[in-house]
């Protein structure tokens, strides 16, 4: 059977060309590029709540979810005149003009390029150096049951509340859970990361059997709270993003009452529409809940007084004066012996 070369989609007052709309992007389910585009148009209102105004890295799967992706940070020169962008700077000192998803036409334009999930920065275009969101990324280690991820998420939500922030949980769409907390854009990336590290260490103290803040994989167990996702140039999949899994899972906002029993495999491109129609968007009020980092920064200062300094940064960041050695612990022991 042949496939259409292209179809035109009218959305948000624009005409967007979708090439190869019948191309299968999720072979197990038979879902096409057009199906993916329709998903984003159907969930545009809640999805844009998490994307609008934010620079966005494009992760392109031109051969569908089972193909090899590549990251495209620069939008290029031949783009529609209406396309919104922002120029961001990286730890290396380089910069790039990245996509800013302002409306549903931008969603369709990105899907046409093979974007399956959207990965926005935690800043808005009007202030690219001060995040307005702290992100708690719960990453289970191999073999760790999802029940432990749920338990750590509940603990992290409590720590946020006790320190003046409201967390909005969502499935990552893969094996983890994300918790998003809007913050007043008064602090830079380093302070937001410092607050996230303090949170990770506090959760580790409360649930040491299942939670860890350790950066080096050989030291981790249970569920890793990846504080470095709050460093500049780090992103996570946005709410309502489809993930490149065989079952087309969707990163889905949750009510806290759902967290103890949620199963990520129940939340897919095939089920999210009915869920939204029945329950609405659990993250609908997220923009009304911007809080202060003061509580977590006080916690960080207490840790530092107790001798807990900085923790390792990702390798492409410049070395900090108070950062621990950038060699895994077993390597350091071998060198010292």
C-alpha positions, 0 to 999 in steps of 0.5 A, a space after each residue: 500500500 502506498 503512503 501519502 507524501 504529505 498532508 496539510 494541517 490547519 491549526 492555530 491559524 497556520 497551515 503546517 505541512 506534515 510529510 509522510 503522515 502514514 509513516 508508522 512511528 510505533 510499529 507494535 501499535 501501528 500508530 503513524 506520524 499523523 496519529 502522533 500529531 493528532 495526539 499533540 493537537 488533542 492535548 495542546 491546551 494542557 501540554 502548552 502549559 508546560 511548554 509555552 515560553 520555554 526553549 526546547 531541545 528537539 530530539 528527532 526520531 526520523 525513523 520512528 520510535 524504534 529508530 536511532 534519535 539525534 538531538 537538534 538544538 538549533 532550529 536552522 535557518 529555513 523555518 516558518 517566519 512565525 516560528 518562535 525561538 530563543 537563544 540560549 547559552 550552554 556551559 561550554 560558552 556556545 549558544 544556540 537558537 532553540 525552538 519555543 513552542 508557543 501554540 499548537 502549530 509549533 507542536 505540529 511543526 516539530 512532529 513533522 521533523 520527527 520529534 516524539 517527546 518535547 524537552 523544555 528548559 526550566 526557564 522562560 524566554 523573558 529570563 533565560 538565566 533564572 529557572 521558574 521550575 525545580 525538577 525532581 527526577 526519580 530514576 530507578 536503578 536496574 531491577 528496582 520495582 516501580 513500587 519503590 519509585 512511588 514511595 520515593 515520590 511520596 516522600 519527595 512530595 512531603 519534603 517539598 511541602 515542608 519547605 514551602 513548595 507544591 510538587 506536581 507529580 507525573 510519570 516520566 513515560 519511561 521507568 520513573 516519576 518526575 515532580 515539578 515545583 514552580 518557583 519564583 524566578 529569583 535564583 540562578 541555575 546553581 541555586 536551584 540545583 543546590 536546592 534540589 541536592 538538599 532535597 535529594 539528601 533529605 529524602 535519602 535520610 528519610 528513606 535510606 533503604 530505597 532512595 539515594 542521592 549518590 551520583 556515581 552509579 557504583 554507589 547507587 541503590 534503589 531510586 536515584 534523585 537526579 539533582 543534576 537535572 536542575 543544572 543549566 542545559 539539562 532537560 526532561 520530557 514535558 508533561 503529555 509528551 509521548 515517549 519512544 517506548 513500544 507501547 507509546 507511553 505518555 508522561 502523564 500528570 497525576 493527582 497525589 492520590 493516584 501516585 500510590 497505585 499508578 502504573 505507567 503502562 496504563 498511560 499511553 497515546 491510546 488512553 490519555 484522551 479518555 483520561 483527560 476527558 474524565 479527569 481533566 488535567 491534574 497540573 491545571 493550577 501549576 502556574 498559580 503555585 510558584 513558591 520560594 526556594 528559601 526553605 530548601 536553601 536553608 536546608 542546603 546551608 544546614 547540610 553544608 554546616 554539617 560537612 556535606 558540601 557540593 556533589 559531583 556535576 555532569 562531566 561537561 560542566 567546569 570543575 567547581 572549587 568545592 566539588 568532590 573529585 571527578 573520578 568514580 570512588 573505585 577508581 580513586 581507591 585504585 589510585 591511592 593504593 
